[in-house]
Amino acid sequence: MAIIAPIWNILYSFGLLAGIGGSVLFSAARGKGKSRQEQNECFTAAFLLTILFSLILWAALNIYEIPLLKMFGASEELLSLAQKYLMPVRYTAPIFLFTQFLASFLRNAGAPSLATKAVMLGGIVNVFGDYILVFPCNLGILGAAYATVGSAAVSVLVMLTHFTHEEHTLHLVRPAHLFETCRRIISTGFSTFFIDIAMGFITMLFNRQIMRYLNADALAVYGIIVNLSTFVQCCAYGVGQASQPLLSVNFAAGQKDRIHQLLKYNLLTIAIISAIWIFLTLAFPNGFVKLFMSPTDSMLQIAPSIMRCYCLSFLFLPLNIYATYYFQSALKPMVSLTVSFLRGAVISGILILILPVLFNGNALWWAMPITELCTAVFAVIMMKKMDRAFAR
């Protein structure tokens, strides 16, 4: 699963690029009182971008499957398992992009509850599908892949019911400035896109460095950490994506008091999320190991120190993820992108490469806590600077 993780990051990130980028512009247009035609030009351009990205990724997964898996750290032993898991995924790749695209626009079009129901129903199908297909049906890792594909398909089908209601506000129209709108969507959504791409990049670097300086047991523990990090990121996504429509509309309308109130509630929620995950990972590291696998004694010995070190990054990770949505909503794409680059490539990449060289292999686990701390300092400074400018 540590090998497969970057594939998911790539698929979902392109869906977020079009979905978040387009929906931010959609809500900003609504906040400025622009016409339904202009609002739906953003929806149409984002829809066309999602189709384009889907075709490109579908072709890439089918043509370059083995080189991609090897690039992400697959050994000969793991390659056949990873290929078996990807078999149904690579034929249905567009579904995963459209889950992100549709959910983003439904939240901004006044149907957030439908997006939530769709995602939750898909999750339930995935959980029960995993159990039924992997164990009673004895399909192994292939069954897990079928469950994942089925859950995404269910989510998309549920979200498409929005368009059967007469009062729905999302329509495909002929954009007056298609290429310019697409450029703005990509510019606005790129920081969110980069978060998931960067997670795949970081995972790939960690995989390679762990196998170079540590061992397969450490890689197995890191596979668990990747899943935990995804949970924490998703919690932060929840805050960022739920607040984004409100922030976008109010930034466009110049409602300072509402923005300050939203920011206060958002930061409080982020702090609670951080505290919960820090407590759980520090208190029960081996509990998570046993939850995900049947560990060996050697894994149980090394897991607590690894997880307690790496998972300190959860203190600032939710804040940094939220900051990208906050700056996007204010139409400050360069600041949002800088936050994403700092945590997803620049600081993290340098530390992952140099810490094992300067100290030892175990120093690798300090890379992300240091990265998230440095990024959080930058994000807070920029939030305060933007708040002062907005107050004038």
N, C-alpha and C positions, 0 to 999 in steps of 0.2 A: 504493500500500500504506500510505503514511502516513495517507491519508484513511480507509482501511478499518480501520486498527488499533483505533480506539475501539470499533467494533462488536464485535470479538472481546473486548475488555476487558469490555464490558457483558455479553455472553453468558456468558463463563467466570466472571465475578465472582458472578453470581447462582447458578451451580452450586456455587461455593465457599461462598457464604453458607449454603446449606442443608447442603451436604456436610460442610464443616469444622465449622460450628456444631453440627450433629447428632452428628457422630462424636466430638467432644470430650466432649459430655455422655454419649454411649454409653460411652466408655472410663472417664470419671469414675464412672459408675454401676457399672461392673465393678470398678474399684479399690476402691470402698466396699463391695463385696460384695452389691450389690442383685440382685434376681431377674432372670431372663431376660426376664420380662414387662416390667419397668421399663426394661431396656436396649433392648428392641425398640420400646417406646413412642417413644423418641428416633428410631429408624430410621423408623418409620411416619410420624411428624410431619414429619421431614425429607423423606421421599418425597412427601408431599402438598404441602409447600411447593415442591418442585422442579416438580411438575406445574403448580401455580398460577403460578409465575414463568415457566414455559415458555409457557403460554397468553398471558400478558400481553405477553411479548417477541415472540412470534410475531405477535400482532395489531399491535403497535407497528411492527415492521419492515415489515409489509405495507401499513399505512395511512400511515405517516409516513416512508417510505424517502427521498424526495427532500429534505424539510426536514432530516432527520437528517444526510444526507451534506453538505448545504450548511452546516449548523451546524459540521460537523467540518472545514470548509475547502475543500470541492470547488468548483473553478471550473467554468464551463460546459464547458471543454475536457476536464476530468477526470471530470465527472459521468456521462457515458455509459459510460466504462470501469468506474467504481465500481458503477454499476447492473448492468452485465453480470456482474461478479464476484458481486454479492449475489443474483442471480436464484435459483440453487439453494440458497444459504445461508438466505434468508429463509423458504423453505418447509420447511426441516429444522432450524430453530433449536433445538427441544427436545433434539435429539441431543447438542448441545454442552454443555448444562447437565448432562445425565445422565452424560457422561464424567467430569465433576468430582465429581458426587454419588456415583457408584458407586465410583470410585477411592478417595475419602475413607473410605467405610465398609469397603471390602475391607481397607485397611491396618489399620483398627482391629478388624476381625473375624478377624484371624489369617491373612489371605490376601494379604499385600503382594506376593508374587511374581507372583500372577495379575494384579494391577493393573499391575505393571511390564511383564509380558509383553504385556498388552493395549495399553498406551500405546506400547510400542516397536514392536509389530506395526503399529499405526495409523500411526506415524511412517514406517515403511518403505513402507507403502502410499502415503502422501502423497508421499514423495520420488520413488518410481518412477512414481506416477500423474502427478505434475507433469511429469516428462520426457516420458512417453508421450503424454499428452493435449495438452500445450502444443506439442510439436515434431512427432513423427511424425503425430499426428492433426490437427495444425494448428488447434487450438481456441483458442489464445491464452489470454487471461486467464480465459475461461469454463472452459477445461480445468483451470486451476489451482484454480478454485472446486470443480469436480466432484471433483478429487483430495482436497481438504480435507474435503468432505462424506463421501466414501467412507472416508477414514481414520478419521473420528470414528465412523462407523457400525460399522466393523470393531472398533474398541476397545470399543464398547458390547456388541456381540455376544459378544466374548471374555469380558468381565467377567460377562455374564449366565450363563455356564457354571457359575459358582460356585453358583448356585441349583439346579443339577441334581444336586449331591452331597448325599447323605442327611445328612452330618454338618454341613452349613452352619448357622450360628447366627443368621443374619439372617432375620427373619420379620415379615410385616405383622400387626399386632395392633390391637385396639380401644384407643386411648389413653384413659386415665382422665381426663386433664386436657389435652386437645388444644391449646387456645388458650394455656394457660400454658406448655406445652412448646414450642410454636411461638415464643412470645415469648422464651423463654430461648435457643432456637436462633439466632434473629435477633440477640439481644444478644451472644451468644458469637461468632458468625461474622461480625459486621459489620465488624470490622477487616480481616479477610482479603478480604471483599467490597470494602471501600473501596480496598484496594491496587490492584486491577484497574480499578475505576471511576476512581480518581485518575489512573492511567496514561493512560486515555482523555481525561480532563480536561486533563492536562498536555500531551498530544499536540495537542489542539485549540488550547490557548493558544499553544504553540510554532508550530503551523502558521500561525496568524493573525499572530503577531508577526514571524515570518520573512518572510512575504510583505509585511508592512508596512515593515520596516526593512532587509531584505536582498533576496534574489532567489530565483528558481526553482532555481538550482544549489544554494544553501544548503538549500532545502527537500528536494532530492533526497538530499543528504548526511545530513540529519536523518532521512529515511526509513530509511537504513542504520543510523543510531544507534538508532532505535526497535527495529529487529530485534535489534541487539546487546544492547540493554537487556533485551529479552525473554529472550534466552539467559541473561544474568546472573541475571535474576529467577528463571528456571526452575531454575537451579542452587541458588539460595537456597531456592526452594520445595521442592526435593528434600531438603535438609537439614531444613527445618522440618516438612514433611509426614511424613518418615520418623521423626523423633524425637517428633512430637506424640502418637502412641498411647502410647509408653513414658513420656513426661513426664506425660500426663494420668493414667494409671493410678498412677504413683508419687507424684504430687502428692496424689491422692485418698487413697492409702494412707499418706501421711506418711513416705515413704522418702527421707530427706535425703541419705544417702550415695550412693544410686543417682542422684539428681537432680544432685548435684555432679559425679559421674563423667560422666553424659550431657552436661552443660553443657560440661565440659572438652573432650570429643571433638567436640561440635558447633562450639564456637568455633574449635578447631584446623582443622576442615574448612572453615569459613567463611573463615578467614584464607588458606588455600591457594587457595580459589576466587578470592578477591579478588586475590591476588598474580598468579595466572595471567592473569586478564582484564586487569588493569592492564598487565602486561608485553606482552601481545599487541597491545592497542590503541595503546600508546605506540610500540611497535617497528614495527608493520606497518599503519599507518592506510590507506594506499592499497591494500594487499593486500586489505583487507576491501571497499573500494570496488569493486575489480575482481572480487571474488568475487560481488558482488550485481548488478553491471551493467556495461555497456560505457561507461565514463565519457568525457566530453569533457576536453580539456586544461584548461579553466577549472575543472572540478570537481576534477581532480587537484591543482591549485594551492591551492585553498581547503580541501580535505578534511583534510590533516594537522593544521593548526592547530585546526580545529573539533573533530575527534575527540579530539585529545590534551587539549584543554581539557575538553570535556563528559565524557569517559570517566574523568576523575579521580574522578567520582562512584562508579565501580565499587569504589573502595577501601572505602566504607562501606555501599553499597547492600545487599550480602548480609547484613551484620549487622543492618540495620534490618528487612529482610524476616523474618529468623529471629526477631528480638525479638517481632514480632507473634504468631508461633506459640508462643513461649515463654510470653508473658503469657496467651495464650488457654488454654494447657494448664493453667496455674495458676488458671484461672477468675478472671482479672483483666481482664475485657473493656474496662473504661474506660482502663486503662493501655495496652493493646494498641491501642485505638481512637485514643488520643492520638498514639501513634507514627505510625499511618497518616495521621492528619489533618495532622500537622506536615510530613511529607515529601510528602504527596499533594495538599495544597490550601493550607494556611496559608503556610508559608515559601516553598514553590515558587511558588505563585500570585503572591505579592507580588513576589518577585524577578524572575519572568518579565515582569511588567508594568512594574516601575520601572527595572530595570537599563538597558534600551535608552534610556529617557528621560534618566536621569542621566548616562550615558556615551555609548555608541553601539550600533549593532546587534550588533556582535561580543561585547559584554558579556553578551548573552543566554546564551552558552554557559557562563557561570560560575554560572548559577542553580542547576543541580542539584548540582554539587560542594559549594557552600555549604550547600544544603538538607540533603544527606545527612550532612555533617559535624555540623551543629547537631542533627539528629535523633539521630545516634549518641551524642552527648554525653548527651542526655536519656535514651536507652534504657539506657546503661551505668549512669547514676546510679540509675535505677529498678530495674535488676537487682540492684545492690549493696544497695539499700534493702530489697528483697524478701528477699534472701538473709539479711540480718541479722535481719529479722522472723521468717523461717522457722527460724532457728537457735535462737531462744529456746525 
